[in-house]
Structure formats: C-alpha cells, structure tokens
Amino acid sequence: MDFRYSAEQEEFRASLRGFLRDRAPSARVREVASADGHDRRLWQRLCAELELPALHTPAEYGGVGATLVETAIAFGELGRALTPIPYVATTFAIEAILRMGDEEQRKSLLTDLLCGDRIGALAAGRPGDIDPTTATVRAQCHGDVPMLTGECAPVLHGQVADLFVVPAAANGAVVWHVLAADAPGVTVVRLPSFDITRPVAKLQLDQAPAEALTAGPPDAGQRLLDVARALLAAEMLGGAEACLQLAVTYAKSRKQFDRSIGSFQAIKHSCADMMIEIDATRAAVMFAAMCAANGHELDVAAPLAKAQAADTYVLCTGAAIQVHGGIAFTWEHDLQLYFRRAKTTEALFGSSAYHRALLAQRAGL
C-alpha cells in the first residue's frame, strides 16, 4: 500500500478547499445554520461543478469513477469548513444503493442523487439499528410490497431528504429498504440538534410502502456502516485540523506581558499535543480510506479510525478553547461550532468506547 496521496488527489483537495473558502465562509455557514442547515445554492454548485456525490460511483451509473479515497478527502475538507450541506447523508444513501441494490435499482435511484436533484438520507445512526432484536422499524409484506412501521432517529438532514434508506427487521433479519419522503405513511419531524450546522430529524413510518435492497451479500449492511465510519473519521480529522489552525493563529496574535501567548510553555505544549494527535489520526484515516477503496481490512481499520478521530476532535476542540480563553465560549466565535460538531459526530454509530470494543471483538482479543 502506497501510504501517500497522489498529486491529483492533493490538487483536488486544494481546489475544494479554495472553493469552500470563497463560497462557504464562516458568515455564510452561520446564516444557513440559523435557517434549515442546508445551503441549496452551494449544494447545487458542488454537485454540478465538482461532482462530489458522484466521486466514487462507477461511470456506468453516471459517476466519476474515482475511489473512496477521493470521497474521504472531500469529507475532510467539508468537515474543516463545517459546510452546511447534506453531503454526508446523501453519500451514505448512495453507498447503500451501490452495495445492496440490483442493477435496475442502481440505474433508477442513483441518477438524481448523483446530480443533486434529489437528496438522500441514511436512517441508521446507532449500532442497534441493524440488529433485528433492537431495530426500531419493522417490515411486513403486503403482496410484493414491503410496508414499514416504526420510527428512527437521528436522521442527518432528514428534513430536506427526498429519499430514505432504512434498515427494518423482517423474519429474524434486517433488510434495507428505500422509500420516498412523500410516500404515504411517512412523517419527518425535525429535532433539536446540538450541532446547528447539521440538523437531524426523526423518521416516523406507518405502513409506508418501500422497496427492498436485497442484491448485496449478507454482510453488506455492516460493510456500509464501516465505510460510513471511515468517512466520518476523515470529516472529524478535517475539523480537528481547523481547530489547531485557529489555536496557532490566535496564539501568535494574542499578546500578554508584551509577548505572544504562543511563546508561553503551556500554550506550546497544548498545541504540540493537538498536532501529535492529529498526525496519528491522519495515518489512521488514510489507512481506513485506502482499506475502504480496496476492500481489505476495513473491518479493523474503520472502528479504529472512528474512535481515534472522535477522541482527537474532542481533544482539539477543548484544547483550542483553552488557548483562546473565554472568547471561545461565545456565540460569536467559531470554536463553539466545531465543539458542537465534534460531540455529535462522536456519538454517531456508537461511542468511542463502543468502537474500541468492536475493534477488539473483530481482532479476536
């Protein structure tokens, strides 16, 4: 495994970072977050000009034909900028259809998702959602049509989604389904979100007609969640890097006793600790992204990267707040937005303790 990004991948990263710096500055993020958390103009431009949702989708389905490494790079840059768009939700829905849909479903469902005309959402944010004994949605067939009943939360950007991918218990197993947001029996309720840049919703289903995704292997659902863990780790890494950058910039400019506070040993140690954790996390995220792209060792790399990145992000937000002092706790400062994102993303698909236990179980420890 060549443990480096290629020149083309680095160029893509730089291009996306510059685009977001110009089109999604902090003021715009706050403006959108105070509304519904979805920047529609930016989303359409990212879909049309950079083709972000289509990055790792094969060309035969209308995608770019890149790999999950490029998608992880996009996650990192969007996490760095806290971009308020439904990229995470839509990417996970696309991945589910690619892994578990048949040829007809892929061709019919992916087209509008890849170009941004429709927004997808994965209605599974907890480990118990894919366990038939704890799943909160049940499926019963009426003729040839599965009907879903139950509710699930949190659903990222669920209030703007046009299509949901939902795991439902049926006959002692979990089967993944696709259903439209405007189908009968579907109710979407927006929930309060600690992360104001990424709204969440509750999906309520009452005999809602759906379409089963049954073309994937038995472990396709678990593989889907592992890809999601690896990509979320990349997003958290981007956020942690932004926190370090904010802390270093402030430490250079803020003066006490006629000297920059960055010259004080305690501030140096705090920034060094952040940098060390970020370097370790970057290696874990790169490894997980490459494993997701080539299909090997992802069962170990994904929970490792998710746990490492979550702990690093929380550490970096806390340390950066300490470097800034009281100003960082105010509404006007961006660090409180990163802290909110760190704490909410840490809990997705299970806590860091859960992921370390999962890693130990899969490694046979």
C-alpha positions as CSV (number, residue, x, y, z in Angstrom):
1,M,0.0,0.0,0.0
2,D,1.4,3.4,-1.1
3,F,0.8,5.4,2.1
4,R,0.6,8.8,0.3
5,Y,-2.0,10.8,-1.6
6,S,-1.3,11.2,-5.3
7,A,-0.5,14.6,-6.9
8,E,-4.0,14.5,-8.4
9,Q,-5.6,13.9,-5.1
10,E,-3.7,16.7,-3.5
11,E,-4.8,19.0,-6.3
12,F,-8.4,18.0,-5.8
13,R,-8.0,18.8,-2.0
14,A,-6.6,22.2,-2.8
15,S,-9.3,23.0,-5.3
16,L,-12.1,22.0,-3.0
17,R,-10.5,23.9,0.0
18,G,-10.2,27.1,-2.1
19,F,-13.8,26.7,-3.4
20,L,-15.2,26.4,0.1
21,R,-13.1,29.2,1.4
22,D,-14.6,31.5,-1.2
23,R,-18.2,30.1,-1.2
24,A,-18.7,28.9,2.3
25,P,-17.0,31.3,4.8
26,S,-18.0,31.3,8.4
27,A,-20.5,34.1,8.0
28,R,-22.4,32.0,5.3
29,V,-22.2,28.9,7.5
30,R,-23.9,30.8,10.3
31,E,-26.5,32.3,8.0
32,V,-27.5,28.9,6.7
33,A,-27.3,27.2,10.1
34,S,-29.8,29.7,11.5
35,A,-32.3,28.7,8.8
36,D,-32.7,25.0,7.9
37,G,-29.0,23.9,7.8
38,H,-28.9,23.3,4.0
39,D,-27.2,25.7,1.6
40,R,-29.1,24.9,-1.5
41,R,-27.1,27.1,-3.9
42,L,-23.8,25.7,-2.7
43,W,-25.1,22.1,-2.8
44,Q,-26.1,22.6,-6.5
45,R,-22.7,24.1,-7.4
46,L,-20.8,21.3,-5.6
47,C,-22.8,18.7,-7.4
48,A,-22.6,20.4,-10.8
49,E,-19.1,21.7,-10.8
50,L,-17.1,19.3,-8.6
51,E,-19.5,16.3,-8.8
52,L,-18.9,15.5,-5.1
53,P,-21.8,13.0,-4.7
54,A,-20.6,11.1,-7.8
55,L,-17.0,10.8,-6.8
56,H,-16.6,7.1,-6.1
57,T,-19.7,5.9,-8.1
58,P,-18.7,3.8,-11.2
59,A,-19.0,5.5,-14.5
60,E,-21.7,3.1,-15.8
61,Y,-24.1,4.6,-13.3
62,G,-23.2,8.2,-14.1
63,G,-20.4,8.6,-11.6
64,V,-16.9,10.0,-11.8
65,G,-15.3,6.5,-11.2
66,A,-12.8,7.6,-8.6
67,T,-12.4,5.8,-5.3
68,L,-13.4,6.2,-1.6
69,V,-10.1,7.9,-1.0
70,E,-11.2,10.9,-3.0
71,T,-14.5,10.9,-1.2
72,A,-12.7,10.8,2.2
73,I,-10.7,13.8,1.0
74,A,-13.9,15.6,0.3
75,F,-15.3,14.7,3.7
76,G,-12.2,16.1,5.3
77,E,-12.4,19.5,3.6
78,L,-16.2,19.8,4.2
79,G,-15.5,19.0,7.9
80,R,-12.8,21.6,8.0
81,A,-15.2,24.2,6.8
82,L,-18.3,22.9,8.7
83,T,-20.1,23.2,5.3
84,P,-23.9,23.0,5.9
85,I,-24.9,20.7,3.1
86,P,-26.4,17.1,3.1
87,Y,-23.3,15.5,1.6
88,V,-22.8,13.0,4.4
89,A,-26.5,11.9,4.3
90,T,-26.6,11.6,0.5
91,T,-23.2,9.8,0.3
92,F,-24.3,7.2,2.8
93,A,-27.5,6.7,0.9
94,I,-25.6,6.3,-2.4
95,E,-23.2,3.8,-0.8
96,A,-26.2,1.7,0.4
97,I,-27.7,1.6,-3.0
98,L,-24.4,0.7,-4.6
99,R,-23.7,-2.1,-2.1
100,M,-27.2,-3.6,-1.8
101,G,-29.3,-2.5,-4.8
102,D,-29.6,-4.5,-8.0
103,E,-28.8,-3.2,-11.5
104,E,-32.2,-1.8,-12.1
105,Q,-32.3,-0.1,-8.7
106,R,-28.9,1.4,-9.1
107,K,-29.8,2.9,-12.5
108,S,-33.1,4.2,-11.4
109,L,-32.2,5.6,-8.0
110,L,-28.7,6.9,-8.4
111,T,-29.1,9.3,-11.3
112,D,-31.0,12.0,-9.4
113,L,-28.9,11.6,-6.3
114,L,-25.6,12.0,-8.1
115,C,-26.6,15.2,-9.8
116,G,-28.1,16.7,-6.7
117,D,-31.7,16.8,-7.9
118,R,-32.6,14.5,-5.0
119,I,-31.2,14.4,-1.5
120,G,-30.7,11.0,0.2
121,A,-30.5,10.1,3.9
122,L,-29.5,7.0,5.8
123,A,-31.9,6.3,8.6
124,A,-29.4,4.5,10.8
125,G,-27.3,6.3,13.2
126,R,-27.0,3.7,16.0
127,P,-25.5,0.2,16.2
128,G,-28.8,-1.2,17.3
129,D,-30.5,-0.1,14.1
130,I,-29.0,-3.1,12.2
131,D,-29.7,-5.7,14.9
132,P,-33.0,-7.5,14.3
133,T,-33.7,-7.7,18.0
134,T,-33.3,-3.9,18.6
135,A,-34.2,-2.4,15.3
136,T,-37.0,0.2,15.7
137,V,-38.5,-0.3,12.3
138,R,-40.4,-3.5,11.2
139,A,-41.2,-4.6,7.7
140,Q,-44.3,-6.7,6.6
141,C,-45.1,-7.6,3.1
142,H,-48.5,-6.8,1.6
143,G,-48.4,-8.8,-1.6
144,D,-45.0,-7.9,-3.1
145,V,-44.7,-4.6,-1.4
146,P,-42.8,-4.2,1.9
147,M,-44.6,-1.9,4.4
148,L,-42.5,-0.2,7.1
149,T,-43.7,0.7,10.5
150,G,-41.8,2.3,13.4
151,E,-39.5,5.3,13.8
152,C,-35.8,6.0,13.7
153,A,-33.6,8.9,14.8
154,P,-31.3,10.7,14.4
155,V,-31.5,11.0,10.6
156,L,-28.9,13.5,9.3
157,H,-30.6,16.2,7.2
158,G,-33.7,14.2,7.3
159,Q,-35.9,17.3,7.0
160,V,-34.7,18.1,3.5
161,A,-34.3,14.5,2.2
162,D,-36.2,13.2,-0.8
163,L,-35.3,9.6,-0.3
164,F,-34.5,7.4,2.8
165,V,-32.5,4.2,3.2
166,V,-34.0,2.4,6.2
167,P,-33.0,-0.9,7.9
168,A,-36.0,-2.8,9.0
169,A,-36.4,-6.1,10.9
170,A,-38.2,-8.8,8.9
171,N,-38.3,-12.6,9.6
172,G,-35.4,-12.5,12.1
173,A,-33.1,-10.5,9.9
174,V,-32.5,-6.9,8.9
175,V,-33.4,-5.9,5.4
176,W,-32.5,-2.5,4.0
177,H,-35.2,-0.6,2.1
178,V,-35.6,2.6,0.1
179,L,-38.7,4.8,0.4
180,A,-39.6,8.3,-0.8
181,A,-40.1,11.1,1.6
182,D,-43.5,11.8,0.0
183,A,-44.8,8.2,0.3
184,P,-48.0,7.5,2.2
185,G,-47.3,6.9,5.9
186,V,-44.0,8.8,6.0
187,T,-43.7,11.7,8.5
188,V,-40.5,13.6,9.1
189,V,-40.1,15.6,12.3
190,R,-37.2,17.9,12.7
191,L,-35.5,17.5,16.1
192,P,-33.4,20.0,18.1
193,S,-29.7,19.5,17.2
194,F,-26.7,20.3,19.4
195,D,-24.8,20.8,16.1
196,I,-26.6,23.7,14.4
197,T,-24.6,23.2,11.2
198,R,-26.0,19.7,10.7
199,P,-29.7,19.3,11.5
200,V,-31.3,16.0,12.4
201,A,-34.8,14.6,12.2
202,K,-36.9,11.7,13.3
203,L,-38.5,9.5,10.7
204,Q,-41.9,8.1,11.6
205,L,-43.4,5.3,9.5
206,D,-46.9,3.9,9.5
207,Q,-47.4,1.2,6.9
208,A,-45.2,3.1,4.5
209,P,-44.6,1.4,1.1
210,A,-40.9,0.8,0.4
211,E,-38.6,-1.1,-2.0
212,A,-36.2,-3.7,-0.6
213,L,-32.5,-3.7,-1.3
214,T,-31.6,-7.4,-1.4
215,A,-28.9,-7.7,-4.0
216,G,-25.9,-7.4,-1.6
217,P,-24.1,-10.1,0.4
218,P,-25.2,-10.9,3.9
219,D,-22.6,-8.5,5.5
220,A,-23.4,-5.6,3.2
221,G,-25.1,-3.6,5.9
222,Q,-22.1,-3.9,8.2
223,R,-19.7,-3.0,5.4
224,L,-21.9,0.1,4.7
225,L,-21.5,1.2,8.3
226,D,-17.8,0.6,8.2
227,V,-17.5,2.8,5.1
228,A,-19.6,5.5,6.9
229,R,-17.2,5.2,10.0
230,A,-14.1,5.7,7.8
231,L,-15.6,8.7,6.0
232,L,-16.8,10.3,9.3
233,A,-13.3,9.9,10.7
234,A,-12.0,11.8,7.7
235,E,-14.5,14.6,8.4
236,M,-13.5,14.8,12.0
237,L,-9.9,14.9,11.1
238,G,-10.6,18.0,8.9
239,G,-12.4,19.7,11.8
240,A,-9.5,18.9,14.2
241,E,-7.0,20.4,11.8
242,A,-9.1,23.6,11.6
243,C,-9.1,23.8,15.4
244,L,-5.4,23.6,15.6
245,Q,-5.0,26.2,12.9
246,L,-7.4,28.6,14.8
247,A,-5.4,28.0,18.0
248,V,-2.0,28.6,16.5
249,T,-3.2,31.7,14.7
250,Y,-4.6,33.2,17.9
251,A,-1.6,32.2,19.9
252,K,0.6,34.2,17.5
253,S,-1.5,37.3,17.6
254,R,-2.7,37.5,21.2
255,K,-0.2,39.3,23.5
256,Q,0.2,39.3,27.2
257,F,3.1,40.9,29.1
258,D,4.3,42.3,25.8
259,R,4.8,38.9,24.2
260,S,2.7,36.5,22.1
261,I,1.0,33.9,24.3
262,G,2.3,31.3,21.8
263,S,5.7,31.8,23.4
264,F,4.4,30.5,26.8
265,Q,5.3,26.9,27.5
266,A,1.8,25.8,28.4
267,I,0.4,27.1,25.1
268,K,3.3,25.4,23.2
269,H,2.6,22.1,24.9
270,S,-1.2,22.3,24.2
271,C,-0.6,23.0,20.5
272,A,2.0,20.3,20.3
273,D,-0.4,17.8,21.9
274,M,-3.0,18.7,19.3
275,M,-0.5,18.2,16.5
276,I,0.7,14.8,17.7
277,E,-2.9,13.5,18.0
278,I,-3.7,14.9,14.5
279,D,-0.7,13.2,13.0
280,A,-1.7,9.9,14.5
281,T,-5.3,10.3,13.4
282,R,-4.2,11.3,9.9
283,A,-2.4,8.0,9.5
284,A,-5.4,6.0,10.8
285,V,-7.8,7.9,8.5
286,M,-5.6,7.4,5.4
287,F,-5.3,3.7,6.2
288,A,-9.1,3.4,6.6
289,A,-9.9,5.3,3.4
290,M,-7.5,3.1,1.4
291,C,-8.9,0.0,3.0
292,A,-12.4,1.2,2.0
293,A,-11.2,1.7,-1.5
294,N,-9.6,-1.7,-1.9
295,G,-12.0,-3.7,0.3
296,H,-9.3,-5.2,2.6
297,E,-9.0,-4.9,6.4
298,L,-11.9,-2.4,6.6
299,D,-13.5,-4.3,9.4
300,V,-10.5,-3.4,11.6
301,A,-9.5,-0.1,10.1
302,A,-13.0,1.5,10.3
303,P,-13.7,1.3,14.0
304,L,-10.1,2.1,14.8
305,A,-10.2,5.3,12.7
306,K,-13.6,6.3,14.0
307,A,-12.6,6.0,17.7
308,Q,-9.2,7.7,17.1
309,A,-10.7,10.6,15.1
310,A,-13.5,11.2,17.6
311,D,-11.2,11.4,20.6
312,T,-8.8,13.6,18.6
313,Y,-11.5,16.0,17.5
314,V,-12.9,16.4,21.1
315,L,-9.4,16.9,22.4
316,C,-8.6,19.5,19.8
317,T,-11.8,21.5,20.3
318,G,-11.2,21.5,24.1
319,A,-7.6,22.5,23.8
320,A,-8.3,25.2,21.3
321,I,-11.0,26.6,23.5
322,Q,-8.4,26.7,26.4
323,V,-5.9,28.5,24.2
324,H,-8.5,31.2,23.3
325,G,-9.9,31.6,26.8
326,G,-13.3,32.9,27.5
327,I,-13.9,34.3,24.0
328,A,-14.1,30.8,22.6
329,F,-17.3,30.1,24.5
330,T,-19.2,33.0,23.0
331,W,-21.7,32.7,20.2
332,E,-19.6,35.0,18.0
333,H,-16.6,32.6,17.9
334,D,-16.4,29.7,15.5
335,L,-14.8,27.2,18.0
336,Q,-18.2,26.6,19.7
337,L,-19.4,25.3,16.3
338,Y,-16.5,22.9,16.0
339,F,-17.1,21.7,19.6
340,R,-20.8,21.0,18.7
341,R,-19.8,19.1,15.6
342,A,-17.2,17.1,17.5
343,K,-19.6,15.9,20.2
344,T,-22.4,15.0,17.9
345,T,-20.2,13.1,15.4
346,E,-18.5,11.3,18.2
347,A,-21.8,9.6,19.0
348,L,-22.8,8.5,15.5
349,F,-22.8,4.8,15.0
350,G,-21.7,4.3,18.6
351,S,-19.3,6.0,21.0
352,S,-15.5,5.7,21.0
353,A,-15.8,3.0,23.7
354,Y,-18.2,1.0,21.6
355,H,-15.9,1.2,18.6
356,R,-12.9,0.1,20.6
357,A,-14.9,-2.9,21.9
358,L,-15.9,-3.6,18.3
359,L,-12.3,-3.5,17.2
360,A,-11.3,-5.8,19.9
361,Q,-14.1,-8.3,19.0
362,R,-13.2,-8.3,15.3
363,A,-9.5,-8.6,16.1
364,G,-10.2,-11.7,18.3
365,L,-9.0,-10.1,21.5
